[in-house]
Amino acid sequence: MIRKIIKIDKEKCNGCELCVKACHEGAIGMVNGKAKLLRDDYCDGLGNCLPVCPTGAITFEEREALEYNEAEVIKNKQAKAAPMPCGCPGTNIKELRRDKPSVDNRQDINYESELTQWPVQLKLVPVNAPYFNNANLLIAADCSAFAYGNFHKDFIKKHITLIGCPKLDAGDYSEKLTEIIKNNNIKSVKIVRMEVPCCGGLSNAAITALKNSGKMIPWQVITISTDGKILD
């Protein structure tokens, strides 16, 4: 059938992967560092990927293409969301007490963690975890804690922490973040990203989630340079 479908100019594509994250249907993937339409029948032709592309590499065209297959898209999403059969303990919910600092007996130095909950990986955390109630939410790129030396004291302290990497994690963070913000009493949102372009997917997802939640919540984005400085 002839229908409207996206077209990706690989010469203009810079490999940021923002379109991959924005495509809720999973029609777009990365091939040799460039975005590519992998399946015509996964593309609904609505173009959620267009506004996130920083180089204008994505446009619409009308051509012969398979009909959009919503049933197959849903089936694919469910397969990706299926729980790990091993019952990974990394998904177990914990609220961590910080009564005493950790001590390195070899040097008698206190290393106090400010982390108050587990898990922290955005893909693993349950949407209705009890620690989200009245929480100040920190959404951080996983590299940021390694780049910025005082990350625990300056960012994790008094926050519920979620980490992720939009370049490595499959799927769109905005859907889950929307559910977390919508279904819990979140007091504030702080987003810490790295200066690299692909990390924009994290802040874009968080801002989209805030808008989609329908709530007015204070938020800010902080950018960390690769040499560990706060840029804004």
N, C-alpha and C positions, 0 to 999 in steps of 0.2 A: 504494500500500500504506500501511497505518497503521503507523507506527513511532515510536520515541523519537528526538527531534531537538532541537537547542538553539533557544532563543528569546532574542532580545536586546531589552531595553527601552531604546529610544533616549533616553527621558527621563532614565534613570539613567546612561547611558553618558557618560563624561567625555572620551572621545577619546584615551585613553592608548595605545591600540593593543597592549596586552599580550596580548590575546586573539588578535590577528592573528598575533603571533609564536609563540604557544603552539599554534596550529592547524597541525599538521604537514601536513594534507591541503590547505590553501589554501582552505578553505571560507568563511573570513571575510575581509572587506576593509573599507576605510574609504570611506564615502560622505558627503560634506558634513561631514566632521569627526566622524562617528559610525560605530561598528562595525556591520556588517550581514552577515547570512548571505547570501552571494552565490549559492551553489549547494547545493541539498539533496543532490544525489548525491555531493558531496565531504565531507559531514558523516557521520562514522562513528558518531555518537551516544555516544562514550565520554566526552566532556566534558573534555578536557585544558585547555580554555579557561576552565572554571568557576573553578578555584582561583586563577587569576592576576588575575581581575577585582576591582579594589579597591572597586567600588561595588555589587556584587551585581546587575549588570544582566543577567547571563546565567543562565538557568534551563533546565530540560528541559520539553518538552511532547510529547504524543503526538498526531500528526495525520497527515493524508494527505501523503505525501512520496515523492519518487523514491527508489528503492533505492540504497544506498551503492554506488558504482562504483569499486572499487579499481583496476581496470585503467586507467581514465581519470585517476585521481589520480596513479598512477605515471607515466603518460605526461606529465602536466602538470609533475611534478617534474623529469623528465628534460629537458624542453624548457627549463625555467628554468636547469638546471645546465649546459646545453650551452656549450662554450667559445666565446669570441668568435672569429669567422672571420678577423679581422684579425691574429690572433697578437699581441695587444697586448704590447709589451715591459714593461709594468708588472707582468706576472706572472712575469718572469724572476727566478729565485732568485739572490740575491747575499749574501755575507757581507762586511761593510764593515770595512776596517781604519781605525783611528783613531790612527795613529802621530804625526801632527802636527795641531795645531788649525787650523781654517780662519781666514784672516786677511782682514779688510777693509782693503785697502791705502789706502783713502781716509782712514781714521781711525786706522789701525795698531792696531786692536782685535781681539783673539782671540774668535772665536765658535765654540767647540768643540761639535760635535754628539756626542751619546752614542749615537746610533742605530747598531746593529751589524749589521742585516740588512735585506733587501728581498725581497718586498714587506711592507708593514705592514697593509694593509687585510685584515680578517678574511675577506672574501669571496674574496680572491685568493690568500692564502697556502696552499701545499700542506700537506696533513696530515702528511706525512712529511719535511718539510724538515730537512736535517741540523742546522741550528742549534737545533732543539728538544731535542737530546740534552743532558741535564744543565742545562736552562735554568731560570732564574727567569723566570716568565712574567708580563708586564704586559698586562692586558686593559683598554683605556682608551676612554672615549667620545671621539670625535674633537674635540669642542668643548673638552675639558678642557685640552689643550695650549695653546689660545688664551687660556683664562681664567686659567690659573695660570702666572705669569711664569717660574718656575724649574723648569719641567716636566722638562727634559732632565736636570738634575743630581739632582733629587729623586726622579724616577720612572723615566726611561728608562735611566739609568746602570746597567750590569750586569744588564740585563733584555732579554729578547726581547719586542718590542712588537707587539701586535695592536690595531688600532683599528676602531671601527664606530659606527654610529648606529642604534639599534633603531627609531627613528621613520621613517628614510628608507630603510633597507635592507630588501628583501623577504626573507622566510624566517625560519627559527628558528636563531639562533646556537648553541643548546645542542647540536644534533646534531653540528656540525663541531667545536665545542670538546670534546665528549666523545671524538671520535675522536683529536684532538690529544693530549689528556691520557692516554687509554687506550693509545695506540700509541707514546708517547715517555716518556723518563725526565724528567718535569717535577719540579723540586725544590720550587718554591713558586709560588703564584699571587697576584698583587696586582691588584685590580680598582679602577679609578679612574673614577667616574661623576660626572655633574653633579647638582645638587640638584633639577632639574626632574623631575616625576613620570615622564615617558615614558622617562627614562634608567634607570629601575628595570628595564626589560627587559633591559639589558645585564648588570647584576649578577645578576638572576634566572637568566639563561641560563648564566652562568658557574658559579653555585652548583649549578644543576641538572646541569651537565656534570660537576662534581666528584663529585656523588653517583652519577651514572650510570656514572662511570669505575670505581667500585669500589676506588679508591685513597685512602689517607689522606695527604693533602698539605696542608701549612700554607697558609692563605689569609687574606686580609683585604680588606675593602671600605673605600675612602676616598672621601668625598664632597666635591666642590669646589663652592663657591657661585658664582653668576654674576658676582660681583665679585672672584673670584679668591682666596677664603679657604678653608682646609681646615676643614670642619665636623666631621669625626670621623675 
